[in-house]
Amino acid sequence: MAMAIQRLTQYAHGGGCACKIPPGELEDMLEGLGQGQPASAPGKLLVGLDSGDDAAVVQTAPGTAVVTTADFFTPVVDDPYDWGRIAAANALSDVYAMGGVPLVAVNLLCWPREVLPYDLAREVLRGGNDIAVQAACHLVGGHSVDDPEPKYGMAVTGIADPDRLLRNDAGRAGVPLSLTKPIGLGVLNNRHKTTGEVFKQAVDTMTELNAAASRAALEAGITCATDITGFGLLGHLYKLARASGVTAVIDTSAVPVLEGARESLSAGHVPGGSRRNLDWVAPHTDFGSADEETRVLLADAQTSGGLLVAGEIPGAPVIGELVARGEHAVVLR
C-alpha cells in the first residue's frame, strides 16, 4: 500500500544545515574547550578545535591518520529517500574536505514515532545506505531516539595520509580559489519548504559526493580546502582566511549560482541562518559595491555544498584568490 504523502519539512523549525547554531554563538560556546588533551591518548592529534576545521584528524601510525566527524539535521526536502541521501552525502563531505576517504559510518536518527510512520524513517535510512554504498563506505547500525522533530545524519570515520591533508589553515597568499558546486541551495530549499515546489537541480547538487573533487585536489598537490555548508560561502571563506592568516578576494561575478536561486531570493525565500551568517561576517568583510541580494546569496546557508579549494582543479571555476592579509579577511569585487 502506498504511503500517505507527508511534507517532512513542515515538521521542522528549519531545514538542513540552515538549522545549525549560528557561527558566532557556536564559537562563544566552544571558547576555551579542547584544552588539556590527555598525554597518554593513543595517536597524535593533528587537527582539533583550533581552526574550526571540518573534522578531527589523529595520526595513528606513520602514513596513517584517522578522520572523524558527525553531522545531522532536520528535513531539508519532503521526500524521505532524498533527505536520507542528502544528509549522508553531507556527513561524508567532512571527510572528503580533509583529504580523507570514508571507512565506516553509523546512522544518527531522531524520530517522532507517534507522529510520523516508521515507513518514512525506513526510506530515510535507505537513502543514507545508498549513498554509503556509492561512497564505498561501510554503514553499520547507529543510534536512534524518540524526538518531537525528525533529524538524520551520520557519524563517519575515515582514513587519510597525514602528510597529504586538506586543511583550512594551510592557505597561502598568491593562490587562486576554486569552488566545486554552485551556491543557492539555502534559498531554493527555503522556497521548497514554503511552497512544496521541487527543485531537481538542488537535489542533484546536494546528493553529489565531494569524493572526486577531494581526489583532484590531492592529485594537484593542494593542501588547503573546506566544504561549504551551513555557514555559507562567506562564513566558511572567512574561517579559512582567518585560520590561514590571509585575505580572500572574491570575484562575485565568477561565483556559480544554481538556476532559480536568484529569483527565489528576490521573492523573499531566505533562511534565517543565511541572515545570521551575513551578520557574523559583516565586520570582517569589505563588500565593495555588492548589493544586498548578492551579499545574502554569498552568505546563504548551504546543505551538502561543494569544496572551496585553495588551488585549481579540473571543472571547478576560479572565483578569486588569496592575498596577503589586509584590513579585512574577505574582500568582494
Protein Blocks (a to p, Z undefined) as FASTA:
>chain_A
ZZddddfklmpfbecjllpccfklmmmmmgophiaiafkbgcjdfbdfknopabdcddfb
ghiacdddddddddfbfblklmmmmmmmmmmmmmmmnopacfbdcddddddfklbcfklm
mmmmmmmmmmmmmnopaceeiaddddfbdcddddddddddfklcccfklccehiacddfb
dehklmmmmmmmmnopacfklmmmmmpccklmmmmmmmnopabdcdddfnojklmmmmmm
mmnopacdddfklpccdehklmmmmnopacfklmmmmmmmmmmccekjacfklmmmmmpc
cehiadddedddehiacfbdcddddfbfbdcZZ
